[in-house]
Amino acid sequence: MMRLDNISSQEKQELLTKEFNVTMTPHLEKGVAAMCNLSEGIERRGEKRGRKLGEKRGWNLGKQDDVLEMLKDGVPFEKIAQYTKLSLEAIADIAKQNKLI
């Protein structure tokens, strides 16, 4: 099956005509163009959300690594909380998950 995510609205209209025998009218052309624009907007929004989620996940993993290193060095939970802005509960959870307490 042909991938439709990297072709223009015009190419999609041509595909509808050639492959599916759809007769393009001015009204249908406008509808196809509108749907293409809508799908592109949805894709951009999804990419933006994915980037934000990935950045947040990466930030959290980095912070977790920092907590683990401090725990291994014997830094008190209170000091780790001060440095990382994490709650004592979150630090304890990280310690438990990594069998440090």
Backbone as CSV, one residue per row, in Angstrom:
resi,resn,N_x,N_y,N_z,CA_x,CA_y,CA_z,C_x,C_y,C_z
1,MET,0.841,-1.181,0.000,0.000,0.000,0.000,0.884,1.241,0.000
2,MET,0.476,2.245,-0.723,1.231,3.486,-0.848,1.097,4.328,0.417
3,ARG,2.205,4.897,0.874,2.174,5.798,2.031,1.687,7.153,1.572
4,LEU,0.736,7.718,2.292,0.137,8.986,1.896,0.619,10.159,2.724
5,ASP,1.500,9.906,3.695,1.891,10.985,4.599,2.924,11.938,4.013
6,ASN,3.559,11.571,2.915,4.592,12.440,2.346,4.247,12.947,0.957
7,ILE,2.966,12.958,0.607,2.597,13.472,-0.712,1.686,14.678,-0.549
8,SER,1.707,15.530,-1.538,0.951,16.785,-1.470,-0.543,16.538,-1.648
9,SER,-1.319,17.555,-1.345,-2.761,17.501,-1.532,-3.089,17.230,-2.995
10,GLN,-2.363,17.875,-3.898,-2.580,17.686,-5.332,-2.324,16.228,-5.726
11,GLU,-1.254,15.654,-5.207,-0.937,14.257,-5.508,-2.008,13.314,-4.945
12,LYS,-2.545,13.649,-3.791,-3.614,12.836,-3.215,-4.865,12.910,-4.077
13,GLN,-5.153,14.093,-4.596,-6.306,14.243,-5.480,-6.109,13.420,-6.751
14,GLU,-4.921,13.464,-7.312,-4.624,12.678,-8.508,-4.755,11.186,-8.219
15,LEU,-4.300,10.752,-7.059,-4.406,9.353,-6.669,-5.870,8.928,-6.559
16,LEU,-6.691,9.783,-5.958,-8.121,9.473,-5.854,-8.746,9.296,-7.235
17,THR,-8.349,10.148,-8.165,-8.891,10.077,-9.521,-8.405,8.825,-10.246
18,LYS,-7.093,8.577,-10.220,-6.513,7.463,-10.983,-6.796,6.104,-10.355
19,GLU,-6.576,5.983,-9.072,-6.660,4.679,-8.418,-8.081,4.297,-8.000
20,PHE,-8.895,5.296,-7.675,-10.220,4.997,-7.130,-11.355,5.536,-7.984
21,ASN,-11.016,6.064,-9.152,-12.014,6.574,-10.101,-12.964,7.599,-9.484
22,VAL,-12.425,8.440,-8.606,-13.221,9.498,-7.989,-13.181,10.706,-8.913
23,THR,-14.352,11.201,-9.283,-14.427,12.381,-10.132,-14.257,13.611,-9.253
24,MET,-13.204,14.362,-9.514,-12.926,15.544,-8.700,-13.772,16.719,-9.182
25,THR,-14.472,17.288,-8.262,-15.238,18.507,-8.517,-14.591,19.609,-7.694
26,PRO,-14.885,20.867,-8.010,-14.316,21.950,-7.190,-14.656,21.782,-5.704
27,HIS,-15.871,21.346,-5.437,-16.293,21.152,-4.041,-15.475,20.034,-3.384
28,LEU,-15.285,18.928,-4.097,-14.510,17.812,-3.564,-13.036,18.189,-3.414
29,GLU,-12.502,18.954,-4.349,-11.108,19.412,-4.250,-10.898,20.231,-2.982
30,LYS,-11.863,21.108,-2.685,-11.767,21.910,-1.459,-11.804,21.010,-0.228
31,GLY,-12.662,20.001,-0.260,-12.769,19.085,0.870,-11.491,18.290,1.080
32,VAL,-10.907,17.806,-0.025,-9.652,17.053,0.079,-8.551,17.960,0.619
33,ALA,-8.474,19.184,0.105,-7.456,20.125,0.576,-7.638,20.420,2.065
34,ALA,-8.893,20.593,2.488,-9.163,20.873,3.903,-8.756,19.686,4.776
35,MET,-9.067,18.476,4.331,-8.698,17.286,5.103,-7.183,17.122,5.161
36,CYS,-6.497,17.434,4.066,-5.036,17.344,4.072,-4.442,18.343,5.064
37,ASN,-4.970,19.565,5.038,-4.484,20.580,5.976,-4.760,20.166,7.416
38,LEU,-5.946,19.611,7.645,-6.303,19.169,8.986,-5.367,18.061,9.452
39,SER,-5.120,17.082,8.593,-4.255,15.970,8.994,-2.828,16.446,9.250
40,GLU,-2.362,17.403,8.467,-1.020,17.947,8.692,-0.950,18.677,10.029
41,GLY,-2.001,19.407,10.364,-2.046,20.098,11.658,-2.064,19.126,12.820
42,ILE,-2.834,18.058,12.670,-2.897,17.032,13.716,-1.534,16.372,13.877
43,GLU,-0.868,16.094,12.756,0.458,15.480,12.812,1.454,16.393,13.530
44,ARG,1.437,17.683,13.202,2.353,18.629,13.869,2.082,18.685,15.360
45,ARG,0.801,18.684,15.732,0.451,18.733,17.151,0.945,17.463,17.856
46,GLY,0.784,16.309,17.205,1.268,15.048,17.779,2.773,15.036,17.932
47,GLU,3.477,15.566,16.927,4.941,15.631,17.017,5.368,16.531,18.170
48,LYS,4.681,17.650,18.331,5.005,18.583,19.417,4.776,17.922,20.780
49,ARG,3.645,17.229,20.920,3.365,16.519,22.177,4.413,15.450,22.440
50,GLY,4.774,14.717,21.388,5.776,13.657,21.530,7.117,14.202,21.961
51,ARG,7.513,15.337,21.379,8.779,15.957,21.781,8.742,16.368,23.239
52,LYS,7.653,17.008,23.643,7.539,17.452,25.043,7.577,16.263,25.994
53,LEU,6.851,15.203,25.638,6.839,14.020,26.481,8.225,13.401,26.556
54,GLY,8.911,13.321,25.429,10.262,12.764,25.393,11.235,13.590,26.201
55,GLU,11.115,14.915,26.093,11.996,15.795,26.865,11.755,15.617,28.356
56,LYS,10.478,15.549,28.728,10.141,15.381,30.142,10.654,14.042,30.657
57,ARG,10.444,12.996,29.864,10.905,11.666,30.275,12.428,11.649,30.405
58,GLY,13.113,12.278,29.456,14.574,12.350,29.524,15.036,13.145,30.732
59,TRP,14.374,14.248,31.001,14.704,15.074,32.165,14.529,14.258,33.445
60,ASN,13.413,13.535,33.538,13.147,12.737,34.732,14.156,11.605,34.893
61,LEU,14.532,10.959,33.796,15.542,9.901,33.881,16.888,10.462,34.325
62,GLY,17.226,11.637,33.818,18.472,12.280,34.237,18.450,12.622,35.709
63,LYS,17.309,13.121,36.162,17.170,13.466,37.579,17.243,12.199,38.430
64,GLN,16.627,11.122,37.951,16.682,9.859,38.685,18.125,9.366,38.777
65,ASP,18.877,9.488,37.700,20.287,9.095,37.735,21.055,9.915,38.768
66,ASP,20.766,11.204,38.834,21.420,12.069,39.819,21.092,11.612,41.238
67,VAL,19.817,11.305,41.468,19.391,10.842,42.791,20.125,9.553,43.149
68,LEU,20.208,8.627,42.207,20.892,7.363,42.474,22.359,7.582,42.844
69,GLU,23.010,8.452,42.121,24.418,8.719,42.431,24.561,9.315,43.827
70,MET,23.678,10.252,44.177,23.754,10.857,45.506,23.451,9.831,46.593
71,LEU,22.453,8.973,46.330,22.142,7.927,47.310,23.334,7.002,47.513
72,LYS,23.979,6.608,46.429,25.150,5.726,46.520,26.300,6.391,47.268
73,ASP,26.369,7.735,47.192,27.409,8.477,47.908,27.014,8.780,49.351
74,GLY,25.815,8.343,49.741,25.387,8.535,51.124,24.829,9.917,51.429
75,VAL,24.450,10.655,50.426,23.864,11.983,50.660,22.491,11.792,51.304
76,PRO,22.197,12.520,52.381,20.900,12.383,53.058,19.734,12.769,52.144
77,PHE,18.594,12.102,52.358,17.398,12.367,51.549,17.055,13.856,51.519
78,GLU,17.160,14.520,52.659,16.793,15.943,52.746,17.662,16.787,51.809
79,LYS,18.946,16.472,51.757,19.871,17.212,50.891,19.548,16.933,49.419
80,ILE,19.248,15.667,49.113,18.886,15.308,47.739,17.620,16.056,47.326
81,ALA,16.651,16.123,48.234,15.403,16.844,47.950,15.685,18.318,47.690
82,GLN,16.582,18.889,48.461,16.952,20.297,48.286,17.573,20.522,46.911
83,TYR,18.468,19.637,46.496,19.168,19.788,45.217,18.272,19.503,44.014
84,THR,17.410,18.479,44.150,16.637,18.028,42.985,15.228,18.586,42.928
85,LYS,14.759,19.154,44.026,13.380,19.644,44.147,12.366,18.504,44.091
86,LEU,12.817,17.284,44.374,11.922,16.134,44.468,11.465,15.981,45.912
87,SER,10.301,15.343,46.080,9.807,15.093,47.434,10.614,13.962,48.063
88,LEU,10.566,13.906,49.386,11.231,12.817,50.105,10.638,11.473,49.689
89,GLU,9.315,11.462,49.442,8.655,10.229,49.000,9.195,9.766,47.654
90,ALA,9.371,10.697,46.726,9.889,10.345,45.396,11.304,9.791,45.504
91,ILE,12.094,10.383,46.368,13.471,9.908,46.562,13.464,8.519,47.177
92,ALA,12.598,8.314,48.158,12.481,6.995,48.778,12.025,5.957,47.753
93,ASP,11.095,6.333,46.880,10.632,5.409,45.833,11.782,5.006,44.906
94,ILE,12.601,5.979,44.522,13.744,5.686,43.656,14.708,4.748,44.376
95,ALA,14.943,5.025,45.652,15.849,4.189,46.448,15.305,2.759,46.548
96,LYS,13.993,2.615,46.788,13.374,1.288,46.906,13.433,0.549,45.570
97,GLN,13.118,1.246,44.486,13.109,0.615,43.158,14.494,0.084,42.796
98,ASN,15.518,0.706,43.335,16.892,0.297,43.023,17.544,-0.459,44.181
99,LYS,16.688,-0.902,45.105,17.130,-1.736,46.233,18.271,-1.101,47.044
100,LEU,18.122,0.222,47.245,19.123,0.919,48.058,18.634,1.111,49.490
101,ILE,17.362,0.820,49.729,16.836,0.827,51.107,15.884,-0.356,51.239
